Amino acid sequence: MRITDFALIFIGVVLPIIIIVYINVSFTIKAIEEESYYQKIINSALEDAAMRMKEVENDDKENDYGYSGEINNKVSVNAQVAVNTFFNSLYNNFSIKGNKDAEKHLKYFVPAIAVIDYNGVYISSMEEYDTLNSLNQLVKETNHVVKPKRYFSFTYGINYNASGGTKITTDPTTIQALSNQPGFSLHTVEFSMDDYIVHRGNKNDVTKTYTAKGFYIGDTNNNSDLYDGSTDVSLKTNIINLLKSKRKDTIIDVITRELNFAVNKNNHYANIAGVKYTFVFPYTTKEEMYRYVEDIGMLAFVQGMSVGNKYLNYKAYGGASLELSTKYYVSTPNNGANGSKYFRNLYHKDIKCPEYIVSNKVNITPQYVNTKQQAASLKAAISDGEFVEGFYPCPLCRP
């Protein structure tokens, strides 16, 4: 076979393969560059939203609500502001600001946004609702809507008539079956980003109702409702350990469940709008979710946008850095040679305060509170059956 024959074979067979590979590689490179560009836009929008969602709620001179450290400010999360800021940033960066049709179409590619607050989560997703048009006629509208907050709730029951002794149950079926039985108490706890909880419940045999009450899990002065005031040390310890172990998993379960529902529901609205893409909850490890719930912030899913020869499937997280809530750390005087300078019960704004460092604080329960008013009237346990009451602002750190 002559060399020209080999050349013809090369041109006719190998060269087309090279061209196809080159085109595919070019598309892949373009897709990677475009995906990276979209991710930067999304991350930037989320950072803007996370910073803007902090809001001063009140101007109450009498009460310090604990978020900001200022006596007249309560900083909280405004989910609607966060969502609006996120989308406005996307509109500007995609150069579609003011184009209502393009803005609305973009929202179908954001199946769910989670605004994670201190004690619950707000979900924003597409919903259909009734509204009035310019002619004052009732029409159907589809748009991103922020749902009411879902609290990080956990339920357990205590069965005092169980064979073999008192038993704690968290199984929903068992709780349902025993809910009206004598010797059974039902408890619901709302978790938060730290050990602060809100508890409510009831006990059947004495028809006792526990109204909503907030306290720290380990606060022995206030947590007796968790175990019906029982003197059973084992029961008390087991319930406290159960709640501490379930806190993060409960928060993750609530957020994941709400997001999963919103993403799946988005398929219905997107399909009606002509979006030919199947939205699914993106793969997320438990370790990732643990990081997301360490602080208040936002989690957004953006999917289905065409990037080169594939589709974007991206999740982004942005923290608001609210530092959760202000903590005032309490201490009692240390009368030792190198002990306290001020011989009174104090509360401090920082554990690095020199007075706090040399004072007694290890065996105090609770070790901190969230407001100055709580500190001033606090009755803290310092040993079995021994309490100290009332704490003053530290003259050094000046909380």
N, C-alpha and C positions, 0 to 999 in steps of 0.2 A: 504494500500500500504506500502510495506516494505521500510526501509531506503535505502536499496541498489537500489530500483527502483528510488527513488529521486536522488540518486547519479548518476545513469545512465542518467536520464533526464538532470541533471545539466551538465554532461560531454557532452552529445549529443547536447544540445540546447544552454545553457547559455555560456559554455566555448568558442564555436566558435564566439559568439557575442563579448565576451571580447577580443578575439584575433584580430578580425576585427577592433574593436574600438582602440585597442592598436596600430595596424599597421597604422591606419589612423592618430592617434595622433602623432606617430613617424614621419610619412611623413610630417605632418603639422609643427612639431618642426623643422625638417630638412629644410623645405621650408623657414621658418622664418629665420633660421640661414643663409641659403644660400642667401636669399634676402638681409639680412643685410650686408653680405659680399660683394655682388655685389654693393650695394648702397655706401659702403665705397670706393670701387674702382672707381666708377663713380664720386663721390664727389671729390676725390683726383685728378682725371684726370681733372675735370673742374676747380679746384683751380689752378692747374699748368697752364692750358691754359689761364685762366683769367689774371694771372700775366705775362705770356709771350707775350700777345697780344699787350702790350704797346710798341710803337716804336718811335724812334727819326727820323723824316722825313728829316730834312734839317740842314744845317750849315750856315744859313744866318745871317751874323753879323749885317745887317742893320735893320732887321725886327723882332719884337717880336710877335709871332703869338698867344700867350696867354695861351697855355695849360700848359706849364711847369714852367712859372715864370722866366725862363732863357732866356736871350736875343737872344741866338743862337740856341735854341732848340724848336721844335714843337713836342710834344708827341701826337701821334695819335694811332688809333686802326688798327692793321693788322689782318684782319679776317682769312686769309689763315694760318698765323703762329698759331693763336688760334686753328683752326680746326686740323692742323697737330699735334700740341702738345697734344691735347685731345686724338686723336687716338693713338699716340705713347705711351702715358701713359697707355691706355687700353691694348695695345699689350704687354707691359712689365708686367703689373700686371696679365694678363691672360696667361702669358708665351707662347705667340704665335709670338713674335717678330722675323721677318725673314721668317716666313711661309706665303708666299704671298696669298695662297688660303684661309688660316684661317683668315688672316687680312681682305681680301675682304669680306668673308662671315660674319664677325662680323659687318661690316658697314651696312648690311641690317637691323640689329636690332637697328640702330640709325636712325630713319626715318627723323629727322630734328634737326638742331642746329641753334640757333639764336645768332648772335654776335651783341649786342645792342650798337650802337655808339651814339655819342652826338646828332646827327641830323638825324639818319636813322638806318636801320637794314640790316645786311647781313644774308642771309639764306644759309646754306650748306645742301644739300640733294642729293640723288642718281639721276644721269642723264646719259643718253646714248649719246655718241659723237663719232666722227670719229678720229682715231689716226693711226699712222704708227707702224707696228710691227717690229721685228728684221730683217725681210726680206724686209723691206721698202715697205710693202704692206698696203693698206688702210683697216682697220678693225674697227668693232664696239667695243667700250669699255664702261663699266658701272662703275661709281665710284662716290664718294662724290665730288660735285662741289660747290664752293662758288659763289653764284649769285651776280650780281651788287647790290650796295646799293639801298634799297628802302627808299626814304625820307618820313618823317612824314608829308605828304601833306594834306592840308585842303582847300576846295574851297567854296567860297560864292559869291553871287552877290548882287548888289544894283540896285533896280528898281525905278528910279525917276519918272516914269509915272504911277505908281500903283495908283489905286483908293484909296482914303483915305490918300494919302501922300506917302512919300518914304518908301520902304519896303526892308528889308534885307532877302534874301532867301538862304537856304543851301540845298534845295531839288534838286538833280541832274536832274530830269525831267523838273522842272521849269526853271532851269538854261539853259538847252539845248534849251528849247522853246524860251527863251528870249535872247539867246546869240548874235543874230544879230539885235536885236531891238534897235531903238534910245532910249536914256535915260536909258540905262542899262550899268553897268560896272561889269566886271568879275575880281575876285581876287583869287590868289592862294598863300597860305602861307605854308612855310616849318617850322614846329615847331622844337624845340630842348629840351634838358633836363631842361633848365631854360626858362626865358621869351624872349630869343633872337630868332628872326625869320628872314627868308628871304622871301621877298614879291615880287611878279610880277603880272601884270594884264593889263587891257586895258579898256578904256571907249569909247563907240560907238559914241555918238553924237558929240564928238570933235575929234574922231579918235586919242585919246591919248593912248600911250603905256607906261606902267610902267616897266622899265627894272629891273632886279634883284637887290634888295637893302636889306642889312642886318641892323637891328636895334632892340632895345628892344621895346616890345609892348607899354610900357608906356612912351617911349621917345618922348615927344611932339615936339622936334626939328626935328625929322626925320620920324614920323609915319603918316604924313598927307596923304600919298598915300593910306593908308588903307581905308580912307573915301573920296577919290577924292578931298582932300583939302577943303571939305565943311565946311561952318561956322555953320552948324546945330549942336549945342552942344549935342542934344539928339542922333543924328545919330552917332557922334563920340564916345560918351559914350557907346552906345549899341554895337558897333562893337568891341571896346576894351574889354568890358565885355564878349562878345561872344567868342573872341579868347582865353581869359584867361580861360574860362570855358571849352572850347573844347580841350585844349592842351593835357592833359593826356589821355582823351578818344580817341583822334585821334592817339596818339602813340600806345595805346593798340590795337586799331582796325587794324592798319597797321601790327603790329607784329603778332597778332592772325590770320589775314587773310592769311598772307604769310606762317605761320607755318602750318595752317590747310591744305592749298593746297599741301605743301610739304609732309605732313604725308599721305594724301590720295594717292598722286602719288607714294609714296614708295610701296604701295600694288602691283602695276603693276610690278615693277622691282623685288620685293621680291618673287612674285608668279613665275616669270620666273626662278628665282634662286632656286626654290623648297622649299621656306620658307612657311609653312602652318600656317600662323597667319594673322589675320586681324588687321592692324594698324589703330588706331583711335586717334584723338586729345584728350589728357587726360583732364578730368574734371578740370577746373581751375576757381576759383572765381575771381571776379573783384578786390577784395581786394588783392589777391595774385599778380595779374598782376600789380596793382598799386605799390606794393613793388618792383617788378622786374624793373620798369622803373624809379626808384628813382636815379639810378646811371648807369654808363656804366658797361656792364657785358656780361655774356653768359648764355643761357638757352638751355639745351639739353634734348631730349627725348630718352629714351632707353626702348624698348618694345620687347616682344616676346621670350625672353630667358626663357628656362625651369628652374624653381626653385621648386624642389620637385614635388608636385602634382598640380602646377599652373604655370602661366606665369608672368614674370616680366613686370610691367607697371610703369615706374618711370620717373619723371621729376626732373631735378636738376638745380640749379641756382648758379652762382658764380660771384661776383662783382670784377671789376678790380681796384677799388679805385683810379681812375684817378683824383678824386676830380673835375670832370667836367672840367671847364676852370678856369684859374687864373682870379681873380677879383681885380681891382684896385679901391679903394673907394675914392671918391673926397670930398673935404671940402673947405669951405671959412673961413676966419679968424673970430674969436669971440673976439670982442674988450672989453668984460666985464672984471671985476676985476680978476676973476679966469679963464680967457679965454685963447686964443691962445698964444703960445710962439713965433710962427713964423707968421708974418702978411703978408701972401701971400696965394694964392690958391694952395692947395697941393693934391697929390694923395698918398694913403697909401696901403700897401699890407695886412693889418690886421685891422679889426674893433676894436681890443683891443689896438691899438696904442694909447698911452696917448694923443698925439696931436689930433688925430681924435676924441677922446671922448669929448674933451672940445671945438672942433670947431663947426661951423655951417654946418649941413649936412641934416637936416630933409626935407627941402623944395627944395632941388636940384634935377633937372631932366636932365639926368639920375643920379642915385646915385653911379653907378660904371660903368666901362668899362673893356674890356678884354686885352688891350695892353697898353704899356707905350706910344706908338706913338699916340693912340687915346686920352689918358689923356692929353698929351702935347698940342694937338690942339683942345681939346674939347670946344665947345660952349654950356655951360649949362644954363638952365633956373632957376632962383632963385625966380621969381615972374612973374605975368602977364606982358609981354612986357619987362622984365628986364633980362639981360644975363650977365654972366661972361665968359671970354674966356682965355684958357691957364692955365695948372696946372703943378706944379713943384713936383719932388719927395720929399717926407717927409724926413727931415734930421734925424728923430728919428728911424722910422721903416725901412728906406732905401730900398724901393721896387726895 
